[in-house]
Amino acid sequence: MSKSNVAVLLLLRALLVGAAVLGLFSTAQAQGRIGVTQSIQNNPVGKPPGGLDRVLRVGTDVQADEIISTAADDRAHLVFLDGTTLTIGPSSSMTIDKFVYDPTTQKGELAVNATKGVFRIIGGRISKTSTITVTTPSATMGIRGGIAVFGVTVPSATDSGGTTSILVYGNSLTVTAGGVTQTITVPGLSVTTPTGGTPGAPTIAVQGSLAAALATLVGNSTASAATVAAIQTLVASNLGNPVTLQALIQAIIVANTATPITTTTTTTTLAVIVVPENPNQTQASPN
């Protein structure tokens, strides 16, 4: 074989090996990607496992075991591969502990660890068949379908800290701590768990606190007040009475078209929104 032919064969072999390496690298990247940053405000930070801190921008991939943190003026909205969305409010920190999803069966697992701040989860396809798990320093929550929001405060000299959870709509929200579990199945009810304690009985969420917190999260106090007022009215009217999810959502939408209730409170404990931003979310949430 001539030297020129040998050189050509070696070059072809090198190209094939390079292509194979690139293919493996691309596959590894695809396997590490569990979602994407859909929208942000200012400079939320993500830290992938074994990587360096990076500012999240629209379109930035999200990975399993990534730590997401926000400063006082930051917000981040993440969309996972199954359609689940997670909104992270200001001064918050959380880790994506686990994400497994089979698009063929539309089943999987999602677990996050929230250490402080304000968060909102809109369940995607995973939540139709499995419980989304949220762990905080004071409680563990299980979310099945729909929307849940929660606020996590850390102990300080003036505050014992704890977790406040609310089911906006969906199948159920369980809160467990100290061997005690409380279950919410009625939209608009909340459970508070102090650090080192057990979850209290479900109570109707306080309108002023919810509206103020939503204004903090989405930057629109008018929309937050209207949404919370609608939830409060519906819950008060339907406690002990059956109400379908479709009727609940429709009533909230109708209430939001009327003149909203204004609020001057500045308390910030939770955040809630009813209308999903993700175009796949309508199909992802359970009926």
C-alpha positions in Angstrom: 0.0 0.0 0.0 1.4 3.4 -0.9 2.2 6.0 1.6 -0.5 8.3 0.3 -3.2 5.5 0.7 -2.0 4.9 4.3 -2.2 8.6 5.0 -5.8 8.7 3.7 -6.8 5.7 5.8 -5.3 7.2 9.0 -7.1 10.5 8.3 -10.4 8.7 7.8 -9.9 6.7 11.0 -9.1 9.9 12.9 -12.3 11.6 11.5 -14.4 8.5 12.5 -12.9 8.5 16.1 -13.5 12.2 16.4 -17.1 11.9 15.2 -17.7 9.1 17.8 -16.3 11.2 20.6 -18.4 14.1 19.6 -21.5 11.9 19.5 -20.8 10.6 23.0 -20.3 14.1 24.2 -23.5 15.2 22.7 -25.3 12.3 24.2 -23.9 13.0 27.6 -25.0 16.6 27.3 -28.5 15.5 26.3 -28.7 13.1 29.2 -27.6 15.9 31.7 -30.2 18.3 30.4 -33.4 18.0 32.4 -35.0 21.4 31.6 -34.4 24.9 30.5 -34.6 28.4 31.8 -37.7 29.9 30.4 -37.5 33.4 31.8 -35.4 35.4 34.3 -35.2 38.7 36.0 -31.7 40.2 36.6 -29.1 37.6 37.5 -30.2 34.3 39.0 -27.3 31.9 39.5 -27.0 28.2 38.8 -24.2 25.9 39.8 -24.2 22.5 38.0 -22.7 19.5 39.8 -18.9 19.7 39.6 -19.2 23.1 37.7 -18.8 26.7 38.5 -21.4 29.3 39.2 -23.1 30.7 36.1 -25.7 33.4 35.5 -28.9 31.8 34.1 -30.2 33.3 30.9 -33.2 32.5 28.8 -32.5 29.2 27.1 -29.8 28.0 29.6 -30.0 24.3 30.2 -30.8 23.1 33.7 -29.2 19.9 35.1 -29.9 17.4 37.9 -28.2 18.3 41.2 -27.9 21.9 40.1 -28.1 24.6 42.8 -30.2 27.6 41.9 -30.0 30.8 43.9 -31.4 34.3 43.6 -30.6 37.7 45.1 -33.1 40.2 46.4 -34.1 41.4 42.9 -33.7 38.1 41.0 -36.3 35.7 39.7 -36.1 32.5 37.6 -38.7 30.4 35.9 -37.6 26.9 34.9 -39.4 24.4 32.7 -38.6 20.6 33.0 -38.8 18.1 30.2 -42.1 16.7 31.4 -43.8 20.2 31.4 -43.4 20.8 35.1 -42.6 24.5 35.8 -40.8 25.9 38.9 -40.7 29.5 39.7 -38.0 30.7 42.1 -38.6 34.0 43.8 -36.2 36.6 45.2 -33.7 35.7 48.0 -34.2 32.0 47.4 -32.0 28.9 47.2 -32.9 25.4 46.1 -31.3 22.2 44.6 -32.8 19.9 42.0 -32.2 16.6 43.8 -33.6 14.2 41.2 -35.3 14.2 37.8 -36.1 11.1 35.9 -38.6 11.1 33.0 -39.5 8.6 30.3 -41.3 10.5 27.5 -42.7 7.2 26.1 -44.6 6.3 29.3 -44.8 9.9 30.5 -43.8 8.8 34.0 -40.9 9.7 36.2 -39.7 11.3 39.4 -38.9 14.8 40.5 -37.5 15.9 43.8 -36.2 19.3 44.9 -34.7 20.7 48.1 -35.6 24.2 49.0 -33.5 25.8 51.7 -35.0 29.4 51.8 -37.2 31.7 49.8 -40.5 31.6 47.8 -41.4 29.0 45.2 -44.2 27.9 43.0 -44.6 24.5 41.3 -47.0 23.8 38.4 -47.1 20.0 38.0 -46.4 18.5 34.6 -46.9 15.0 33.3 -44.9 13.4 36.1 -47.3 14.7 38.7 -50.2 12.9 37.0 -48.9 9.5 38.2 -46.2 10.3 40.8 -45.8 12.7 43.7 -43.4 15.6 43.2 -41.3 15.8 46.4 -40.2 19.1 48.0 -37.9 19.0 51.0 -37.3 22.0 53.2 -35.4 22.3 56.6 -38.7 22.0 58.4 -40.9 19.7 56.3 -41.4 17.4 53.3 -44.1 18.1 50.8 -45.7 15.8 48.3 -47.5 17.4 45.4 -49.9 15.6 43.1 -51.0 17.6 40.0 -52.0 21.2 39.7 -50.3 24.1 41.5 -48.6 24.3 44.9 -46.7 27.2 46.4 -44.5 27.4 49.5 -42.4 29.8 51.4 -39.4 28.8 53.5 -37.8 31.0 56.2 -34.6 30.2 58.1 -34.4 30.6 61.9 -33.1 33.9 63.1 -33.0 36.0 66.3 -36.6 37.1 65.7 -38.0 34.2 63.8 -38.1 30.5 64.5 -38.3 29.8 60.8 -40.5 27.2 59.0 -42.4 26.3 55.9 -45.8 27.5 54.8 -47.5 25.5 52.0 -50.6 26.1 50.0 -52.5 24.0 47.4 -53.9 26.3 44.7 -55.5 23.5 42.8 -54.9 19.9 42.0 -55.3 16.5 43.6 -53.5 16.9 46.9 -50.7 18.4 48.9 -49.2 16.5 51.8 -47.0 18.1 54.5 -44.9 15.8 56.8 -42.7 16.6 59.7 -41.9 15.0 63.1 -43.9 11.9 62.2 -47.1 13.9 61.5 -48.7 14.3 58.1 -51.3 16.8 57.1 -53.1 16.5 53.7 -54.8 19.3 51.8 -57.4 18.4 49.1 -59.3 21.7 49.0 -57.7 24.6 47.0 -56.8 27.7 49.0 -55.9 25.9 52.2 -52.4 26.2 53.7 -50.3 24.3 56.3 -47.6 25.9 58.4 -44.7 23.9 59.8 -42.3 25.5 62.3 -38.7 24.5 62.3 -38.3 21.4 64.6 -42.1 21.1 65.0 -45.0 19.3 63.3 -47.3 20.7 60.6 -50.4 22.4 61.9 -54.0 21.7 60.7 -54.9 23.1 57.3 -56.3 26.6 57.4 -57.6 29.1 54.9 -54.7 31.1 53.5 -54.5 34.7 54.5 -55.5 36.9 51.6 -53.2 39.9 52.4 -50.1 37.8 52.8 -50.7 35.9 49.6 -51.4 39.0 47.5 -48.3 40.8 48.8 -46.1 37.8 48.2 -47.5 37.3 44.7 -46.8 40.9 43.9 -43.2 40.3 45.0 -42.9 37.3 42.8 -44.6 38.5 39.6 -44.3 42.3 40.0 -48.1 42.9 39.6 -50.1 43.6 42.8 -53.3 44.1 40.9 -53.2 40.6 39.3 -52.2 39.0 42.6 -55.0 40.6 44.6 -57.6 39.6 42.1 -56.4 36.0 42.0 -56.2 35.6 45.7 -59.6 37.2 46.2 -61.1 34.7 43.8 -59.5 31.8 45.6 -60.6 33.0 49.0 -64.2 33.5 47.9 -64.3 30.1 46.3 -62.8 28.2 49.2 -65.2 30.0 51.7 -68.2 29.1 49.5 -67.2 25.5 48.9 -65.8 24.2 52.2 -67.6 20.9 52.7 -69.1 21.0 49.3 -67.9 19.2 46.1 -66.4 21.4 43.5 -64.7 20.3 40.2 -61.3 21.6 39.1 -62.8 22.9 35.9 -65.4 24.9 37.8 -62.8 26.3 40.2 -60.4 27.5 37.4 -63.3 29.0 35.4 -64.6 30.9 38.4 -61.1 32.2 39.2 -60.7 33.4 35.5 -64.1 35.1 35.7 -63.3 36.8 39.0 -60.1 38.1 37.5 -62.0 39.9 34.8 -63.9 42.0 37.4 -62.6 44.9 39.3 -59.7 43.6 41.5 -59.5 44.0 45.2 -56.6 46.3 46.2 -54.3 45.6 49.1 -51.8 47.7 51.0 -50.2 44.9 53.1 -46.4 44.4 52.7 -46.2 41.0 54.4 -44.3 38.4 52.2 -44.8 34.7 53.0 -46.0 32.9 49.8 -46.5 33.3 46.1 -49.2 32.0 43.9 -50.3 32.3 40.3 -53.0 30.3 38.4 -52.3 30.9 34.7 -49.4 28.8 33.5 -46.8 30.5 31.2 -45.7 27.2 29.6 -47.7 26.4 26.4 -47.6 22.7 27.3 -48.9 23.3 30.8 -52.6 23.1 29.9 -52.2 19.5 28.8 -49.7 18.8 31.6 -51.9 19.7 34.5 -54.5 17.1 35.6 -58.2 17.5 35.0 
